[in-house]
Amino acid sequence: MAGLELLSDQGYRLDGRKAPELRKLQARMSVFAQADGSAYLEQGNTKALAVVYGPHETRGSRSKSLHDRAVINCQYSMATFSTAERKRRPHGDRKSSEMSLHLKQTFEAAVLTELYPRSQIDIYVKILQADGGNYSACVNAATLALVDAGIPMRDYVCACTAGFVEDTALADLCHAEESGGGTSLALALLPRSGNIALLQMDARLHQDHLNALMEAAMTACKGLSKVLDGVVRQHLEEVSVLTSE
């Protein structure tokens, strides 16, 4: 990324956004009839597809089931055409397994699993096009798919990235900003309570900068929750019109 100016003297980023500005988010729910819930989401140029099955009886070994709550099974993968660099193993590699675990931890904090003892909820997420914030796009898409499936949650789970460029906190990073060498974090938030479902940071950060970065990410997540709520309300209006006809 040498020689590429991530933040101009006027405070504009590569794609013309200001530091706290989010990428355009658009989404659709119920994109698959066969699944219990599904959603397609675009967050900037990052595109994700989420499908939910369940709650259903635990598959495989009975020892996997929990007597007091549901088991959440998450599976993350990337399409072979999602990046300019062709991947030989788009599913099942270490990074995909790590992302699957992060998604599982995120939704265990949000889904009311105690309502479905001895059962399982499957969440499958695929990145169709990657341009930064893959985890965030997956969480936001999976949240809409869970709502579409009618699975109760404590709140929307909204996720966003934030990073530092030239001592300025940027929200919702694109791929160029993520790979620019600065520190970045990914945050999944339950906006109404302010509870953090997951916080991930891969590089060192001075303690003095942590509050500014967290504030940028939390503000972005709260902004995303309004967008996701708008998507859900629009979907409900469309469904009510179809059922009344």
Backbone hydrogen bonds, N-H to C=O, Kabsch-Sander energy under -0.5 kcal/mol:
donor,donor_aa,acceptor,acceptor_aa,energy
4,L,1,M,-1.9
5,E,3,G,-0.6
6,L,4,L,-0.8
8,S,12,Y,-3.2
11,G,8,S,-1.8
13,R,17,R,-2.5
14,L,6,L,-0.6
16,G,13,R,-1.9
21,E,18,K,-1.1
26,Q,42,E,-2.1
28,R,40,Y,-2.5
30,S,38,S,-2.3
36,D,52,V,-1.2
37,G,52,V,-1.7
39,A,50,A,-2.3
40,Y,28,R,-2.6
41,L,48,A,-2.8
42,E,26,Q,-3.0
43,Q,46,T,-2.9
44,G,24,K,-2.8
44,G,42,E,-0.6
46,T,43,Q,-1.6
47,K,45,N,-0.5
47,K,129,Q,-2.5
48,A,41,L,-2.9
49,L,126,K,-2.5
50,A,39,A,-2.9
51,V,124,Y,-2.8
52,V,37,G,-3.4
53,Y,122,D,-2.2
56,H,120,Q,-2.2
58,T,118,R,-0.7
64,K,61,S,-1.4
65,S,62,R,-1.3
66,L,69,R,-0.6
70,A,113,T,-1.4
71,V,119,S,-2.6
73,N,71,V,-0.6
73,N,121,I,-3.0
74,C,72,I,-0.6
75,Q,123,I,-2.4
77,S,125,V,-1.8
78,M,90,P,-1.8
79,A,127,I,-2.9
82,S,79,A,-2.1
86,R,84,A,-0.6
87,K,80,T,-0.6
97,S,93,D,-2.3
98,E,94,R,-2.3
99,M,95,K,-2.4
100,S,96,S,-2.5
101,L,97,S,-1.9
102,H,98,E,-2.2
103,L,99,M,-2.4
104,K,100,S,-2.1
105,Q,101,L,-2.5
106,T,102,H,-2.1
107,F,103,L,-2.3
108,E,104,K,-1.8
109,A,105,Q,-0.9
109,A,106,T,-0.6
110,A,107,F,-0.6
111,V,107,F,-2.8
112,L,152,P,-2.2
113,T,111,V,-2.2
115,L,112,L,-1.7
116,Y,113,T,-1.8
118,R,66,L,-2.8
118,R,69,R,-0.9
119,S,116,Y,-0.8
120,Q,56,H,-2.8
121,I,71,V,-2.7
122,D,53,Y,-3.0
123,I,73,N,-3.2
124,Y,51,V,-3.0
125,V,75,Q,-2.8
126,K,49,L,-2.7
127,I,77,S,-2.4
128,L,47,K,-2.6
128,L,126,K,-0.6
129,Q,47,K,-1.5
130,A,82,S,-2.7
131,D,129,Q,-0.5
137,A,133,G,-2.5
138,C,134,N,-2.3
139,V,135,Y,-2.5
140,N,136,S,-2.5
141,A,137,A,-2.3
142,A,138,C,-2.7
143,T,139,V,-2.3
144,L,140,N,-1.5
145,A,141,A,-2.0
146,L,142,A,-2.4
147,V,143,T,-2.1
148,D,144,L,-2.3
149,A,145,A,-1.7
150,G,146,L,-0.5
150,G,147,V,-1.1
151,I,146,L,-2.2
154,R,110,A,-2.9
158,C,156,Y,-0.7
158,C,189,L,-2.5
160,C,187,L,-2.2
162,A,185,L,-2.1
163,G,170,L,-2.3
164,F,183,T,-2.0
165,V,168,T,-2.3
168,T,165,V,-1.4
170,L,163,G,-3.6
170,L,168,T,-0.5
171,A,19,A,-2.5
172,D,161,T,-3.1
175,H,131,D,-0.9
178,E,174,C,-2.3
179,S,175,H,-2.4
180,G,177,E,-0.9
181,G,178,E,-0.5
185,L,162,A,-2.8
186,A,200,Q,-2.6
187,L,160,C,-2.6
188,A,198,L,-2.8
189,L,158,C,-3.2
190,L,195,N,-2.8
194,G,190,L,-2.3
195,N,190,L,-0.8
197,A,188,A,-2.4
197,A,195,N,-0.6
198,L,188,A,-1.4
200,Q,186,A,-2.6
202,D,184,S,-0.8
209,H,206,H,-1.8
210,L,206,H,-0.7
210,L,207,Q,-0.8
211,N,207,Q,-0.6
213,L,209,H,-2.0
214,M,210,L,-2.8
215,E,211,N,-2.5
216,A,212,A,-2.0
217,A,213,L,-2.1
218,M,214,M,-2.8
219,T,215,E,-2.3
220,A,216,A,-1.9
221,C,217,A,-2.3
222,K,218,M,-2.1
223,G,219,T,-1.8
224,L,220,A,-2.3
225,S,221,C,-1.9
226,K,222,K,-1.0
227,V,223,G,-1.2
228,L,224,L,-2.8
229,D,225,S,-2.3
230,G,226,K,-1.8
231,V,227,V,-1.9
232,V,228,L,-2.3
233,R,229,D,-2.5
234,Q,230,G,-2.3
235,H,231,V,-2.2
236,L,232,V,-2.3
237,E,233,R,-2.1
238,E,234,Q,-2.2
239,V,235,H,-2.4
240,S,236,L,-2.5
241,V,237,E,-1.9
242,L,238,E,-2.0
243,T,239,V,-2.4
244,S,240,S,-1.4
245,E,241,V,-0.9
